[in-house]
Amino acid sequence: MLLYHPSLDLNHATYRIISILEHLDDNELSKKMLHLIGFYYLFPSLLKEIEKWPRKGTKSRKIVNSISSEYETMNNPIRVFFEIRELQEQAIFFLKEKTVYVL
């Protein structure tokens, strides 16, 4: 059986970075923040596990609670976060070499 997940795909990591940067006004973002946003881009249902954010009763809270989590289960999200960092670094290097975006 062949299994695929976008977190292990360099092309998808490149796509995620471009997608994130396109939604910024000035295309300036630290690498740490890019890694964090990229992680939650892959696993949006994990936003529900952030404590004290967003506050109850806000529009942001309703949006986060409406995210489906039926297909996303993982035992150790912290480990996955650090594992995909290497792939994200490769994608950033690739984009720098292609001079599409400068980070």
Secondary structure, DSSP 8 states (H G I E B T S, - for coil): -----GGG-HHHHHHHHHHHHHTSSS----HHHHHHHHHHHH-GGGGGG-TT-S-TTSHHHHHHHTS--SS---S-HHHHHHHHHHHHHHHHHHHHHHTS---
